[in-house]
């Protein structure tokens, strides 16, 4: 059975030194742009914060390039790396 492609889902990855407010900063950008968080996983390894988030842009008025720019800007202000990729591109790059 073939899985139906989700055309508006993106994978957001966050990596950097742990500090207060990382999740809140990412969630605020998503909320402000009507982007729904579908799933989120985060962990701290020693003092390194890592997070993978799946979000749905279906009801958002911004495109992926604009979202990437907003996330990059907030990441730079927090001293961390934040990136977003279309789900299909992410799955293709990380296939086994």
N, C-alpha and C positions, 0 to 999 in steps of 0.2 A: 504494500500500500504506500503510495507516494505522499509525502508530507506536503501540505499546502504551504506555499511561500508566503511569509508575512512581509509585505512590502514596506511597512513603515516602522519596523523594529530596528533599534540600534543597540550596539554594545558599547558601553562606556567603561573605560579602564582608568584606574587612579593608582598612582604609585609615588611614594615619597616618605619623608620623615613624618612620623606620627605627630599630630598636634590637634588641639581643640578646633572644631568647626569645619572639618573637611566634609563630612557627610552633609551637614547643614548647608554648606556653600553649594554643593552639587545639587542637592534637593531644591534649593531656592531657585536656581537657574531653571530647572525642569518645571517647577511649579509656575513660575512667572511666565513660562512659554507654553503652558497647557500640555505638558508632556508627562505621561503617566509612567510611573515606575512599576514594572511587571515583576521583577525579581532583583534581589540584591544579595551579594555575599561579600563580606569584608573580614579581614583578619589583620592582626598585627604580629609580625615576626620580629622579635627583639624590639627595635624602635622603628621598624619599617612598616608603613601602612599600605595595604593593598586592598583594592575593591574592584569587583566586576559588577556591573549593573546592566540589566536589560530594560530598555524603555521603549514606549510606543509613541511615535510622532503623529499618529493618525489625526488627532484633533488640533495639532499645533499649526500655527501660521508661519513658522520659520522652517527653513530647509536645513539639511545636515551640515552644509558648509558654515552657515551662521551659528548653529549650535556648537560646532567644533571651535569656532573663533571665541565664542562666549566662555566655553569651558577652558580653553587655553589661557585666556586672560585671567580667569579666577585662579587657575592653577599656578600661574606665574606669581600672582599676588600672595599665594599661600606657600610658595616654594616647593610645589609638587608638580608632577606631570599628569595631565588629564587628557585623554583622547577619546574620540567617538568614531565608530565605524558602522556602516550598514551591516546588519546581521549576516547577510549572504557573504560579504567580503570577509568578515571575521571568521565565519565557518570555513570558507575556502582557504584562508591563510593558516588556520589551525587544524586542518584535517589530519587524520592519522592514516 
